């Protein structure tokens, strides 16, 4: 287990270096390609409620997508509560009153089931595993909502051959970058 945790730490460091080489224009271009692919899928078209994330500066940008999708769907964003994430409907209001000092949505948490979840990643692989920041928040959420299709989105430079995993690291339904898409089902592979 310590070897896997060390591998994860080293991979986080490597990806951080790679992301520094990606300028804002390339980051936005890759985001546009990724989200156009998602918007073209039947899973997205049929979804009423979509969980997205409010991107940090080093993640695939989502701020414009949140605004665009909010006119088409019910858009929800995560907020950290203890060791879990709770889901809040997007209303344009944010607070940074949290232990991580990041923007989180303001509003009432919901227990509505999501029709599609789009999550960030530090690294992704073709087997549909993701490396997160290390808190396990999305893995715990996915374990509680196994029926919700969950796709990780990432910059091209975040794709690696294999993400080191532990038993609690859950496999996603899909991974999407600007150059590659990987899904765990043939049906989804044929959809994009």
Secondary structure, 3 states (H helix, E strand, C coil): CHHHHHHHHHHHHHHHHHHHCCCHHHHHHHHHHHHHHHHCCHHHHHCCEEEECCCCCCCCCCHHHHHHHHCCCEEEEEEEECCEEEEEECCCCEECCCCCCCCEECCCEECCCCCEEEECCCEEECCCCEECCCCCHHHHHHHHCCCCEEEEECCHHHEECCCCCCCCCCCCCEEECCCCEEECCHHHHHHC
